[in-house]
Amino acid sequence: MNSRALMVTVLIVAMGCAGCGEGLERSSSIGEPKRLIAQFDALGAKGKRRALQDSIARGRAYLLEHQNADGSFSTGRNAKGFNILRPLPGSHTSMQVAVTALSVSALIETSGRDDGVAAKAIDKACAFLLDRLPTTRRDHPMVLYNCWSGAYGLEALASLHRWYDGDAVKQKAIDTVIAQQISYMARYEAVNGGWSYLDLKNKTAKPSPHTTCFTTAAILQAFHDVKLLGHHIPARLVERGVKVILRQRNPDWTFVYSDGFSLKFSAVDPGSRMPSTLGRSVACALVLRLWSPRHAKPTIVPMLVDRLIRKNVWLSRARKTQRPHESFFHVAGYYYYFGHYYAARALPQLPAADRAKVASDLAALLVPKQEPDGSWWDYPLYDYHWFYGTGFCLRSLQRCLNELPAE
């Protein structure tokens, strides 16, 4: 290679690194997970519980202080220079409903029934969801963010149903919206099964075959939550969703991003390699255990949770990046708390003897990342990130706290 070619190569690499590095947290290092876990372990059993309780209390306070008058969370008004696709007006409605669902689920899971302030906030959020979920539809021919509002809306409705135990009128209203949301998810299922949040190619009434395994996993998890209440989930939806996840699974239990390009070229696509799939692998394996256990042995979910913890630096380096998929191996910042949430939901799938240790390790990774105001966030998305990040983390940390030994 002559000197001119070498200089051009260096400039290209430097420009690429500069673009990928903007907004990265430089403190992330290969040794970060071990360091954080060791520091958390040094607190001892009592210290860990107190740290978790304090962190949860600060996160709850953040949500309670930032709820809107109509019961919702977020406004969608905090745009930045580079914003991901958000066609007006529907996409903002879908996102607000989704983050409100995550926020109220977090309040329910971290609050006692004797907490009057939290109960009032839950009542307001419930009224908002019962009003808005039925009218939240497909945003645009290219965009199906209502799949996210449907998934986390169903999870929230399941939590609200239990919260209002004994209130037959409120539970009936919740059951009505649950049944409606299940029918909506059938309507927006892709032609080849499963779900996605985009339809960039054909933009057809029945979404085209560009399904993503992680969107499909989120909806199947939500289906399982409402099934436990006695709601009927059409077998065809589940079977086709499971097939999507199996189709996108690699032999090493990594998962490609979607049908289409990443499925065809999974062997060479950086977005389908282990570092990129850490944030979605646990969710996918978990729903296989819930809906089709013959396709995921009992050892698989624990192995993937362990992988997420040990290889956490790949996710951590993407946290707070300014553009989707700009980090190494195309990791997007918004996978961070998504991935840890499903790892926390997977704790019951672990051997009983291992749960406390794994819960402690997950908490060790999440607690130090709490912001001074009590929130968590991983990717700047208008103002939705403060609420989905805080919702995911509170729900994760409460599950971790439940697994730690009592004082």
ZARO-454077 format. One record per residue (C-alpha): residue number from 0; residue in three letters; chain; x, y negated, z negated. Coordinates in Angstrom, 3 decimals, padded with zeros to 6 digits. Each point is the difference from the previous one (the first is absolute). Layout:
REC / NUM / ala / A / X / Y / Z
...
// end
This chain:
REC / 0 / met / A / 000.000 / 000.000 / 000.000
REC / 1 / asn / A / 001.467 / -003.376 / 001.012
REC / 2 / ser / A / 000.055 / -002.990 / -002.364
REC / 3 / arg / A / -003.005 / -001.676 / 001.652
REC / 4 / ala / A / -002.144 / 003.098 / -000.332
REC / 5 / leu / A / 001.131 / 000.456 / -003.589
REC / 6 / met / A / -000.903 / -003.610 / -000.842
REC / 7 / val / A / -003.447 / 000.384 / 001.574
REC / 8 / thr / A / -000.570 / 003.198 / -001.963
REC / 9 / val / A / 001.002 / -001.641 / -003.284
REC / 10 / leu / A / -002.307 / -002.958 / 000.683
REC / 11 / ile / A / -002.937 / 002.262 / 000.785
REC / 12 / val / A / 000.554 / 002.037 / -003.165
REC / 13 / ala / A / 000.383 / -003.170 / -002.081
REC / 14 / met / A / -003.182 / -001.524 / 001.429
REC / 15 / gly / A / -001.898 / 003.216 / -000.623
REC / 16 / cys / A / 001.231 / 000.233 / -003.580
REC / 17 / ala / A / -000.842 / -003.647 / -000.621
REC / 18 / gly / A / -003.553 / 000.545 / 001.181
REC / 19 / cys / A / -000.423 / 003.177 / -002.022
REC / 20 / gly / A / 001.535 / -001.424 / -003.123
REC / 21 / glu / A / -002.155 / -003.099 / -000.384
REC / 22 / gly / A / -001.859 / 000.153 / -003.292
REC / 23 / leu / A / 001.629 / 003.198 / -001.230
REC / 24 / glu / A / 000.733 / 000.346 / -003.692
REC / 25 / arg / A / 003.761 / 000.451 / 000.035
REC / 26 / ser / A / 000.033 / 001.458 / -003.507
REC / 27 / ser / A / -001.393 / 003.279 / 001.353
REC / 28 / ser / A / 002.760 / 002.593 / 000.058
REC / 29 / ile / A / 000.423 / 003.741 / 000.253
REC / 30 / gly / A / 000.435 / 000.202 / -003.741
REC / 31 / glu / A / -003.045 / -002.125 / -000.864
REC / 32 / pro / A / -002.441 / 002.856 / -000.791
REC / 33 / lys / A / 002.436 / 001.715 / -002.372
REC / 34 / arg / A / 000.862 / -003.288 / -001.691
REC / 35 / leu / A / -003.614 / -000.990 / -000.571
REC / 36 / ile / A / -000.922 / 003.462 / -001.270
REC / 37 / ala / A / 002.948 / 000.042 / -002.414
REC / 38 / gln / A / -000.942 / -003.427 / -001.354
REC / 39 / phe / A / -003.603 / 001.076 / -000.502
REC / 40 / asp / A / 001.019 / 003.275 / -001.671
REC / 41 / ala / A / 002.160 / -001.971 / -002.431
REC / 42 / leu / A / -003.174 / -001.580 / -001.418
REC / 43 / gly / A / -001.036 / 003.285 / -001.572
REC / 44 / ala / A / -003.534 / 001.405 / -000.145
REC / 45 / lys / A / -001.503 / -002.886 / -001.992
REC / 46 / gly / A / 001.825 / -002.636 / 001.994
REC / 47 / lys / A / -001.224 / 001.461 / 003.289
REC / 48 / arg / A / -003.620 / -000.014 / -001.090
REC / 49 / arg / A / 000.272 / -003.573 / -001.243
REC / 50 / ala / A / 001.683 / -001.134 / 003.222
REC / 51 / leu / A / -002.762 / 001.609 / 002.052
REC / 52 / gln / A / -002.756 / -001.415 / -002.197
REC / 53 / asp / A / 001.490 / -003.493 / 000.175
REC / 54 / ser / A / 000.420 / 000.217 / 003.781
REC / 55 / ile / A / -003.565 / 001.227 / 000.480
REC / 56 / ala / A / -001.352 / -002.757 / -002.256
REC / 57 / arg / A / 001.827 / -002.667 / 002.027
REC / 58 / gly / A / -001.277 / 001.457 / 003.270
REC / 59 / arg / A / -003.582 / 000.116 / -001.283
REC / 60 / ala / A / 000.278 / -003.596 / -001.165
REC / 61 / tyr / A / 001.169 / -001.022 / 003.479
REC / 62 / leu / A / -003.066 / 001.569 / 001.620
REC / 63 / leu / A / -002.399 / -001.461 / -002.549
REC / 64 / glu / A / 001.476 / -003.466 / 000.494
REC / 65 / his / A / -000.206 / 000.137 / 003.797
REC / 66 / gln / A / -003.465 / 001.384 / 000.667
REC / 67 / asn / A / -002.160 / -002.182 / 002.224
REC / 68 / ala / A / -003.365 / -001.338 / -001.143
REC / 69 / asp / A / -001.849 / 002.457 / 002.280
REC / 70 / gly / A / 001.790 / 002.979 / -001.589
REC / 71 / ser / A / 002.520 / 000.544 / 002.795
REC / 72 / phe / A / 003.778 / -000.206 / -000.070
REC / 73 / ser / A / 002.187 / -001.872 / 002.554
REC / 74 / thr / A / -000.840 / -002.737 / 002.487
REC / 75 / gly / A / 002.076 / 000.798 / 003.094
REC / 76 / arg / A / 001.253 / -003.588 / 000.116
REC / 77 / asn / A / 003.713 / 000.377 / -000.732
REC / 78 / ala / A / 001.322 / 000.432 / 003.539
REC / 79 / lys / A / 003.700 / -000.060 / 000.839
REC / 80 / gly / A / 001.972 / -000.578 / 003.175
REC / 81 / phe / A / -000.363 / 003.585 / 001.224
REC / 82 / asn / A / -003.353 / 001.688 / -000.678
REC / 83 / ile / A / -001.113 / 003.455 / 001.037
REC / 84 / leu / A / -003.064 / 000.411 / 002.209
REC / 85 / arg / A / -003.104 / -001.320 / -001.778
REC / 86 / pro / A / -002.823 / -000.757 / 002.496
REC / 87 / leu / A / -002.567 / -002.412 / -001.422
REC / 88 / pro / A / -002.234 / 000.279 / -001.837
REC / 89 / gly / A / -000.512 / 003.702 / -000.640
REC / 90 / ser / A / 003.520 / 001.110 / -000.828
REC / 91 / his / A / 000.219 / -002.352 / -002.972
REC / 92 / thr / A / -003.305 / 001.315 / -001.311
REC / 93 / ser / A / 001.305 / 003.563 / 000.211
REC / 94 / met / A / 003.201 / -000.865 / -001.823
REC / 95 / gln / A / -001.755 / -001.994 / -002.724
REC / 96 / val / A / -002.417 / 002.861 / -000.610
REC / 97 / ala / A / 002.860 / 002.513 / -000.088
REC / 98 / val / A / 002.116 / -001.939 / -002.506
REC / 99 / thr / A / -003.053 / -000.774 / -002.125
REC / 100 / ala / A / -000.692 / 003.735 / -000.125
REC / 101 / leu / A / 003.565 / 000.718 / -001.088
REC / 102 / ser / A / -000.131 / -002.765 / -002.602
REC / 103 / val / A / -003.258 / 001.079 / -001.612
REC / 104 / ser / A / 001.175 / 003.627 / -000.030
REC / 105 / ala / A / 003.098 / -001.172 / -001.861
REC / 106 / leu / A / -002.083 / -001.941 / -002.532
REC / 107 / ile / A / -002.236 / 003.004 / -000.622
REC / 108 / glu / A / 002.913 / 002.374 / -000.462
REC / 109 / thr / A / 001.896 / -002.305 / -002.380
REC / 110 / ser / A / -002.866 / -001.480 / -002.046
REC / 111 / gly / A / -002.041 / 001.203 / -002.930
REC / 112 / arg / A / -003.769 / -000.307 / -000.028
REC / 113 / asp / A / 000.242 / -002.311 / -003.002
REC / 114 / asp / A / 001.954 / -002.568 / 002.055
REC / 115 / gly / A / -002.672 / -002.567 / 000.774
REC / 116 / val / A / 002.170 / -002.103 / 002.312
REC / 117 / ala / A / 000.930 / 002.988 / 002.153
REC / 118 / ala / A / -003.586 / 001.276 / -000.002
REC / 119 / lys / A / -001.258 / -003.330 / 001.328
REC / 120 / ala / A / 002.647 / -000.004 / 002.743
REC / 121 / ile / A / -000.920 / 003.591 / 000.938
REC / 122 / asp / A / -003.690 / -000.929 / 000.191
REC / 123 / lys / A / 000.789 / -002.883 / 002.364
REC / 124 / ala / A / 002.283 / 002.108 / 002.194
REC / 125 / cys / A / -002.596 / 002.783 / 000.139
REC / 126 / ala / A / -002.654 / -002.450 / 001.203
REC / 127 / phe / A / 002.397 / -001.304 / 002.661
REC / 128 / leu / A / 000.818 / 003.486 / 001.299
REC / 129 / leu / A / -003.611 / 001.164 / 000.060
REC / 130 / asp / A / -000.830 / -003.104 / 002.041
REC / 131 / arg / A / 002.973 / -000.057 / 002.381
REC / 132 / leu / A / 000.915 / 003.640 / 000.650
REC / 133 / pro / A / -003.202 / 000.696 / 001.990
REC / 134 / thr / A / 000.755 / -002.899 / 002.361
REC / 135 / thr / A / 003.733 / 000.599 / 000.405
REC / 136 / arg / A / 000.436 / 001.491 / 003.457
REC / 137 / arg / A / 002.613 / 000.390 / 002.693
REC / 138 / asp / A / 001.858 / -003.281 / 000.256
REC / 139 / his / A / 000.877 / -000.114 / 003.681
REC / 140 / pro / A / 000.418 / 002.465 / 002.921
REC / 141 / met / A / 003.697 / 000.311 / -000.932
REC / 142 / val / A / -000.354 / -000.045 / -003.783
REC / 143 / leu / A / -001.627 / 002.345 / -002.517
REC / 144 / tyr / A / 001.024 / -001.465 / -003.344
REC / 145 / asn / A / -003.437 / 001.041 / -001.218
REC / 146 / cys / A / 001.511 / 003.468 / -000.344
REC / 147 / trp / A / 002.023 / -001.404 / -002.909
REC / 148 / ser / A / -003.035 / -001.679 / -001.546
REC / 149 / gly / A / -001.882 / 003.270 / 000.424
REC / 150 / ala / A / 002.706 / 002.097 / -001.635
REC / 151 / tyr / A / 000.631 / -002.203 / -003.023
REC / 152 / gly / A / -003.655 / -001.028 / -000.142
REC / 153 / leu / A / -000.952 / 003.648 / -000.481
REC / 154 / glu / A / 002.646 / 000.406 / -002.702
REC / 155 / ala / A / -001.332 / -003.091 / -001.785
REC / 156 / leu / A / -003.604 / 001.163 / 000.291
REC / 157 / ala / A / 000.960 / 003.339 / -001.554
REC / 158 / ser / A / 001.653 / -001.853 / -002.894
REC / 159 / leu / A / -002.978 / -002.344 / -000.360
REC / 160 / his / A / -002.411 / 002.945 / -000.058
REC / 161 / arg / A / 001.837 / 001.404 / -003.009
REC / 162 / trp / A / 000.299 / -003.452 / -001.608
REC / 163 / tyr / A / -003.796 / -000.444 / 000.115
REC / 164 / asp / A / -000.697 / 003.415 / -001.468
REC / 165 / gly / A / -003.505 / -000.175 / -001.474
REC / 166 / asp / A / -001.174 / -002.815 / 002.270
REC / 167 / ala / A / -002.157 / 001.927 / 002.465
REC / 168 / val / A / -000.996 / -003.062 / 002.008
REC / 169 / lys / A / 003.580 / -001.144 / 000.564
REC / 170 / gln / A / 001.188 / 003.525 / 000.793
REC / 171 / lys / A / -002.770 / 000.441 / 002.575
REC / 172 / ala / A / 001.065 / -003.219 / 001.743
REC / 173 / ile / A / 003.614 / 001.210 / -000.015
REC / 174 / asp / A / -001.004 / 003.415 / 001.382
REC / 175 / thr / A / -001.851 / -001.689 / 002.858
REC / 176 / val / A / 003.088 / -001.954 / 001.069
REC / 177 / ile / A / 002.225 / 003.079 / -000.385
REC / 178 / ala / A / -002.221 / 001.941 / 002.422
REC / 179 / gln / A / 000.056 / -002.940 / 002.384
REC / 180 / gln / A / 003.800 / -000.251 / -000.093
REC / 181 / ile / A / 000.353 / 003.715 / 000.732
REC / 182 / ser / A / -002.182 / -000.509 / 003.081
REC / 183 / tyr / A / 002.115 / -003.003 / 001.008
REC / 184 / met / A / 003.162 / 002.064 / -000.210
REC / 185 / ala / A / -001.633 / 002.577 / 002.282
REC / 186 / arg / A / -000.804 / -002.786 / 002.464
REC / 187 / tyr / A / 003.560 / -001.318 / 000.027
REC / 188 / glu / A / 001.722 / 003.381 / 000.129
REC / 189 / ala / A / 002.317 / 000.304 / 002.993
REC / 190 / val / A / -001.024 / 002.083 / 002.986
REC / 191 / asn / A / 002.581 / 002.656 / -000.950
REC / 192 / gly / A / -000.723 / -000.144 / -003.718
REC / 193 / gly / A / 001.472 / -002.018 / -002.832
REC / 194 / trp / A / 000.206 / -003.763 / -000.313
REC / 195 / ser / A / 002.231 / -002.935 / 000.853
REC / 196 / tyr / A / 000.047 / -003.707 / -000.727
REC / 197 / leu / A / 000.714 / -000.960 / 003.639
REC / 198 / asp / A / -001.206 / 000.949 / 003.472
REC / 199 / leu / A / 002.516 / -001.782 / 002.186
REC / 200 / lys / A / -000.429 / 002.107 / 003.111
REC / 201 / asn / A / -003.588 / 000.703 / 001.055
REC / 202 / lys / A / -002.103 / -002.132 / -002.377
REC / 203 / thr / A / -002.951 / 002.335 / 000.422
REC / 204 / ala / A / -003.127 / 000.218 / -002.156
REC / 205 / lys / A / 001.230 / 003.363 / -001.262
REC / 206 / pro / A / 003.596 / -000.865 / -000.972
REC / 207 / ser / A / 002.668 / 001.421 / 002.274
REC / 208 / pro / A / 002.479 / 002.693 / -001.093
REC / 209 / his / A / 002.547 / -002.149 / -001.812
REC / 210 / thr / A / -000.676 / 001.392 / -003.462
REC / 211 / thr / A / 002.415 / -000.591 / -002.871
REC / 212 / cys / A / 000.569 / 002.672 / -002.608
REC / 213 / phe / A / 000.128 / -002.444 / -002.922
REC / 214 / thr / A / -003.316 / -001.711 / 000.840
REC / 215 / thr / A / -001.532 / 003.447 / 000.388
REC / 216 / ala / A / 001.475 / 001.078 / -003.340
REC / 217 / ala / A / -001.384 / -003.081 / -001.787
REC / 218 / ile / A / -003.505 / 000.704 / 001.297
REC / 219 / leu / A / 000.173 / 003.709 / -000.843
REC / 220 / gln / A / 001.114 / -000.872 / -003.542
REC / 221 / ala / A / -002.964 / -002.371 / -000.317
REC / 222 / phe / A / -002.313 / 002.696 / 001.337
REC / 223 / his / A / 001.267 / 002.335 / -002.706
REC / 224 / asp / A / -000.702 / -002.617 / -002.681
REC / 225 / val / A / -003.651 / -000.360 / 000.994
REC / 226 / lys / A / -000.406 / 003.723 / 000.609
REC / 227 / leu / A / 000.665 / 000.458 / -003.726
REC / 228 / leu / A / -003.138 / -002.086 / -000.612
REC / 229 / gly / A / -002.012 / 002.436 / 002.103
REC / 230 / his / A / -000.025 / -001.827 / 003.316
REC / 231 / his / A / 000.024 / 002.066 / 003.176
REC / 232 / ile / A / 002.991 / -000.452 / 002.291
REC / 233 / pro / A / -000.562 / 001.402 / 003.509
REC / 234 / ala / A / 002.293 / 002.983 / 000.441
REC / 235 / arg / A / 000.830 / -001.055 / 003.553
REC / 236 / leu / A / 001.471 / -003.324 / -001.182
REC / 237 / val / A / 002.218 / 001.765 / -002.520
REC / 238 / glu / A / 001.093 / 002.778 / 002.330
REC / 239 / arg / A / 000.933 / -002.385 / 002.801
REC / 240 / gly / A / 001.780 / -002.320 / -002.444
REC / 241 / val / A / 002.019 / 002.893 / -001.374
REC / 242 / lys / A / 000.959 / 000.991 / 003.549
REC / 243 / val / A / 001.310 / -003.524 / 000.637
REC / 244 / ile / A / 002.260 / 000.180 / -003.048
REC / 245 / leu / A / 001.224 / 003.478 / 000.928
REC / 246 / arg / A / 000.635 / -001.121 / 003.577
REC / 247 / gln / A / 002.107 / -002.916 / -001.212
REC / 248 / arg / A / 001.983 / 002.053 / -002.520
REC / 249 / asn / A / 003.614 / 000.873 / 000.767
REC / 250 / pro / A / 001.543 / 003.273 / -001.232
REC / 251 / asp / A / 001.857 / -001.833 / -002.806
REC / 252 / trp / A / -003.247 / -001.530 / -001.314
REC / 253 / thr / A / 000.639 / -003.412 / 001.431
REC / 254 / phe / A / -002.909 / -001.468 / 001.970
REC / 255 / val / A / 000.031 / -001.924 / 003.245
REC / 256 / tyr / A / -001.640 / -003.407 / 000.081
REC / 257 / ser / A / -002.821 / 000.859 / 002.360
REC / 258 / asp / A / -001.198 / 002.013 / 002.951
REC / 259 / gly / A / 001.432 / -001.302 / 003.227
REC / 260 / phe / A / 003.569 / -001.203 / 000.359
REC / 261 / ser / A / 001.275 / 000.981 / -003.427
REC / 262 / leu / A / -001.528 / 003.480 / 000.292
REC / 263 / lys / A / 001.504 / 000.632 / 003.439
REC / 264 / phe / A / 003.429 / -001.332 / -000.957
REC / 265 / ser / A / 000.050 / 000.894 / -003.712
REC / 266 / ala / A / 003.479 / 001.520 / 000.198
REC / 267 / val / A / 001.632 / -003.278 / 001.021
REC / 268 / asp / A / -002.438 / -002.650 / -001.249
REC / 269 / pro / A / 001.540 / -001.762 / -003.065
REC / 270 / gly / A / -003.513 / -000.665 / -001.275
REC / 271 / ser / A / -000.563 / 003.738 / -000.328
REC / 272 / arg / A / 003.157 / 000.858 / -001.941
REC / 273 / met / A / 000.156 / 000.645 / -003.739
REC / 274 / pro / A / 000.768 / -003.558 / -001.229
REC / 275 / ser / A / -002.909 / -001.417 / 001.978
REC / 276 / thr / A / -002.502 / 002.620 / -001.114
REC / 277 / leu / A / 000.644 / -000.175 / -003.756
REC / 278 / gly / A / -002.935 / -002.355 / -000.498
REC / 279 / arg / A / -002.546 / 002.221 / 001.759
REC / 280 / ser / A / 001.151 / 003.595 / -000.563
REC / 281 / val / A / -001.377 / 000.424 / -003.528
REC / 282 / ala / A / -003.448 / -001.313 / 000.976
REC / 283 / cys / A / -000.152 / 002.410 / 002.938
REC / 284 / ala / A / 001.122 / 003.045 / -001.968
REC / 285 / leu / A / -002.280 / -000.891 / -002.900
REC / 286 / val / A / -003.161 / 000.033 / 002.113
REC / 287 / leu / A / 001.076 / 003.286 / 001.565
REC / 288 / arg / A / 000.157 / 001.437 / -003.528
REC / 289 / leu / A / -003.452 / -001.422 / -000.767
REC / 290 / trp / A / -001.776 / 001.005 / 003.203
REC / 291 / ser / A / 002.051 / 002.829 / 001.525
REC / 292 / pro / A / 002.364 / 001.468 / -002.617
REC / 293 / arg / A / 001.025 / 002.885 / 002.254
REC / 294 / his / A / 001.889 / -002.553 / 002.097
REC / 295 / ala / A / 002.016 / -001.426 / -002.910
REC / 296 / lys / A / 001.508 / 002.302 / -002.600
REC / 297 / pro / A / -000.034 / -001.174 / -003.637
REC / 298 / thr / A / 003.714 / -000.849 / 000.219
REC / 299 / ile / A / -000.381 / -002.463 / 002.884
REC / 300 / val / A / -001.514 / -003.001 / -001.769
REC / 301 / pro / A / 002.515 / 000.120 / -002.899
REC / 302 / met / A / 002.826 / 000.216 / 002.544
REC / 303 / leu / A / -001.248 / -003.072 / 001.860
REC / 304 / val / A / -000.516 / -002.032 / -003.180
REC / 305 / asp / A / 003.558 / 000.860 / -001.013
REC / 306 / arg / A / 001.220 / -001.049 / 003.451
REC / 307 / leu / A / -001.797 / -003.345 / -000.314
REC / 308 / ile / A / 001.727 / -000.663 / -003.324
REC / 309 / arg / A / 003.481 / 001.170 / 001.025
REC / 310 / lys / A / -000.019 / -001.754 / 003.383
REC / 311 / asn / A / -001.869 / -003.050 / -001.279
REC / 312 / val / A / 002.609 / -002.436 / 001.250
REC / 313 / trp / A / -001.336 / 000.331 / 003.571
REC / 314 / leu / A / -003.373 / -001.295 / -001.113
REC / 315 / ser / A / 001.455 / -002.542 / -002.408
REC / 316 / arg / A / 002.167 / -001.598 / 002.677
REC / 317 / ala / A / -003.089 / -000.706 / 002.088
REC / 318 / arg / A / -001.899 / -001.605 / -002.860
REC / 319 / lys / A / -000.697 / -003.701 / 000.604
REC / 320 / thr / A / 001.221 / 000.026 / 003.591
REC / 321 / gln / A / -001.800 / -002.559 / 002.138
REC / 322 / arg / A / -001.002 / 002.124 / 003.004
REC / 323 / pro / A / -001.475 / 003.484 / 000.302
REC / 324 / his / A / 002.531 / 002.785 / 000.530
REC / 325 / glu / A / 003.030 / -002.295 / 000.024
REC / 326 / ser / A / 002.008 / 002.007 / -002.502
REC / 327 / phe / A / 002.132 / 003.083 / 000.604
REC / 328 / phe / A / -001.788 / 002.892 / 001.724
REC / 329 / his / A / -002.918 / -002.361 / 000.707
REC / 330 / val / A / -001.157 / 000.088 / -003.616
REC / 331 / ala / A / -002.660 / -002.638 / -000.682
REC / 332 / gly / A / -000.159 / -001.832 / -003.307
REC / 333 / tyr / A / -003.666 / 000.828 / -000.541
REC / 334 / tyr / A / 000.801 / 003.692 / -000.375
REC / 335 / tyr / A / 001.653 / -000.553 / -003.384
REC / 336 / tyr / A / -002.923 / -000.150 / -002.406
REC / 337 / phe / A / -002.212 / 002.088 / 002.298
REC / 338 / gly / A / 002.477 / 002.875 / -000.258
REC / 339 / his / A / 000.422 / -000.270 / -003.765
REC / 340 / tyr / A / -003.753 / -000.123 / -000.532
REC / 341 / tyr / A / -000.488 / 003.366 / 001.672
REC / 342 / ala / A / 003.005 / 001.398 / -001.868
REC / 343 / ala / A / -001.747 / -000.986 / -003.239
REC / 344 / arg / A / -003.246 / 001.556 / 001.227
REC / 345 / ala / A / 001.966 / 003.163 / 000.706
REC / 346 / leu / A / 001.164 / 000.420 / -003.612
REC / 347 / pro / A / -002.722 / 002.589 / -000.805
REC / 348 / gln / A / 001.405 / 002.135 / 002.836
REC / 349 / leu / A / 003.361 / 000.281 / -001.781
REC / 350 / pro / A / 000.853 / 002.731 / -002.528
REC / 351 / ala / A / -001.200 / -001.152 / -003.423
REC / 352 / ala / A / 003.520 / 000.155 / -001.410
REC / 353 / asp / A / 001.285 / -002.458 / 002.627
REC / 354 / arg / A / -002.733 / -002.636 / -000.022
REC / 355 / ala / A / 001.248 / -002.170 / -002.860
REC / 356 / lys / A / 003.495 / -000.284 / 001.483
REC / 357 / val / A / -001.237 / -000.775 / 003.508
REC / 358 / ala / A / -002.529 / -002.515 / -001.366
REC / 359 / ser / A / 002.804 / -001.674 / -001.945
REC / 360 / asp / A / 002.177 / -000.177 / 003.111
REC / 361 / leu / A / -002.793 / -001.537 / 002.087
REC / 362 / ala / A / -000.671 / -002.567 / -002.708
REC / 363 / ala / A / 003.718 / -000.803 / -000.148
REC / 364 / leu / A / -000.116 / -000.969 / 003.666
REC / 365 / leu / A / -003.158 / -002.113 / -000.242
REC / 366 / val / A / 000.155 / -001.893 / -003.303
REC / 367 / pro / A / 003.178 / -002.012 / 000.804
REC / 368 / lys / A / -001.521 / -001.174 / 003.288
REC / 369 / gln / A / -002.843 / -001.860 / -001.690
REC / 370 / glu / A / 000.005 / -003.702 / 000.814
REC / 371 / pro / A / 000.230 / -002.693 / -002.741
REC / 372 / asp / A / -003.720 / -000.759 / 000.446
REC / 373 / gly / A / -000.941 / 003.652 / -000.618
REC / 374 / ser / A / -000.668 / 000.997 / 003.615
REC / 375 / trp / A / 001.800 / 002.399 / 002.333
REC / 376 / trp / A / 000.430 / -000.391 / 003.733
REC / 377 / asp / A / 002.072 / 001.610 / 002.737
REC / 378 / tyr / A / -000.884 / -001.741 / 003.283
REC / 379 / pro / A / -001.256 / -003.579 / 000.535
REC / 380 / leu / A / -003.479 / 000.402 / 001.484
REC / 381 / tyr / A / -001.945 / -003.263 / -000.349
REC / 382 / asp / A / -000.885 / 000.356 / -003.698
REC / 383 / tyr / A / -001.227 / 003.589 / 000.169
REC / 384 / his / A / 003.366 / 001.385 / -001.071
REC / 385 / trp / A / -000.291 / -001.279 / -003.565
REC / 386 / phe / A / -003.223 / 001.933 / -000.474
REC / 387 / tyr / A / 000.670 / 003.253 / 001.819
REC / 388 / gly / A / 003.479 / 000.123 / -001.566
REC / 389 / thr / A / -001.324 / -000.682 / -003.483
REC / 390 / gly / A / -002.914 / 002.388 / 000.508
REC / 391 / phe / A / 002.244 / 002.827 / 001.203
REC / 392 / cys / A / 002.494 / -000.546 / -002.817
REC / 393 / leu / A / -002.521 / -000.214 / -002.820
REC / 394 / arg / A / -001.667 / 003.188 / 001.179
REC / 395 / ser / A / 003.407 / 001.669 / 000.296
REC / 396 / leu / A / 001.287 / -001.129 / -003.389
REC / 397 / gln / A / -003.168 / 000.999 / -001.819
REC / 398 / arg / A / 000.377 / 003.508 / 001.385
REC / 399 / cys / A / 003.639 / 000.020 / -001.071
REC / 400 / leu / A / -000.953 / -001.178 / -003.496
REC / 401 / asn / A / -002.587 / 002.766 / -000.260
REC / 402 / glu / A / 002.714 / 002.593 / 000.559
REC / 403 / leu / A / 002.489 / -001.342 / -002.566
REC / 404 / pro / A / 000.005 / 001.574 / -003.468
REC / 405 / ala / A / -001.938 / -001.908 / -002.647
REC / 406 / glu / A / 001.948 / -001.948 / -002.594
// end
